[in-house]
């Protein structure tokens, strides 16, 4: 048990110096916020700017404004963030620091 505890402690000390951890946590936090913003702008199209990439992105979304669509959007965001988490796991456990 002592060896396991020391191994976990050593891995946690290594994780303190990785910047990819902060990037991953930020991505997981921003996903739902961007989803809420998209849903709000779909519900209130008068707030959408007339030109720009943001209006193009909003027009691509053909979503209803409902909890079911929001949860569906969140599941897609979490799936894409899980792919970036696999890079984090590889960086931590295989020590491939970019």
Buried (B, 14 or more C-beta within 10 A) or exposed (E): EEEEEEEEEEEEEBEEEBEBBEEBEEBBEEBBEEBEEBBEBBEEEEEBEEEEEEBEEBEEEEBEEEEEBBEEBBEEBEEEBEEEBEBBEEBBEEEEEE
